[in-house]
Amino acid sequence: ANAGDVMKDSMATMQSGMTQVQQGFLNNNVNSIREGLELIKKGNAKFSDKNVIKQYLPTDKKHMINVAENQAKRISLDATVLELNLDDKAYINASNAYADIMNACSRCHAIVRSW
């Protein structure tokens, strides 16, 4: 698969997961949160390879590959924090981890989209 296909699949998977996690928080459905979290982790794993990220970044942004790679690492860490907090029934802390995943997404998108 080329980098664009990997990126599109990765982003679609993470978007689906983010939506499911948010709905889980809004509807007090821990199973939905966990299922969405698995999608986030799956999508993030696909787009964590530095070579794939580099192929996708616009030519004038390729020097920012470390920022994009760090956001993928941040998402991975936040996913673990979210899961551990769910296990402890610390739902506010879990939702804060979800919010930080969204911030990591936005940080990378700001680079790629020149926000």
Residue pairs with C-beta under 8 A, 6 or more apart in sequence:
1 9
2 55
3 51
3 52
3 55
3 56
4 55
4 56
6 46
6 47
6 52
7 47
7 52
7 56
9 43
9 46
10 43
10 44
10 46
10 47
11 43
11 47
12 43
13 39
13 40
13 42
13 43
13 46
14 39
14 40
14 43
14 44
14 47
14 75
14 105
15 43
16 36
16 39
16 43
17 36
17 37
17 38
17 39
17 40
17 41
17 42
17 43
18 36
18 40
18 98
18 101
18 102
18 105
19 36
20 32
20 33
20 35
20 36
20 39
21 32
21 33
21 36
21 37
21 40
21 82
21 98
22 36
22 98
23 29
23 32
23 36
24 30
24 31
24 32
24 33
24 34
24 35
24 36
25 33
25 91
25 94
25 95
25 98
30 86
33 82
33 86
33 94
34 83
34 86
37 79
37 82
37 83
40 75
40 79
40 101
41 76
41 79
44 72
44 75
44 76
44 79
45 76
46 52
47 53
47 72
48 69
48 72
48 73
48 76
50 65
50 69
53 65
53 68
53 69
53 72
54 62
54 65
56 112
57 64
57 65
57 68
57 111
57 112
58 112
61 111
61 112
64 111
67 107
67 108
67 111
68 108
68 111
68 112
71 104
71 105
71 107
71 108
72 104
72 108
74 100
74 101
74 104
75 101
75 104
75 105
78 97
78 98
78 100
78 101
78 104
79 97
79 101
81 93
81 94
81 97
82 94
82 97
82 98
82 101
85 91
85 93
85 94
85 97
86 94
106 115
109 115
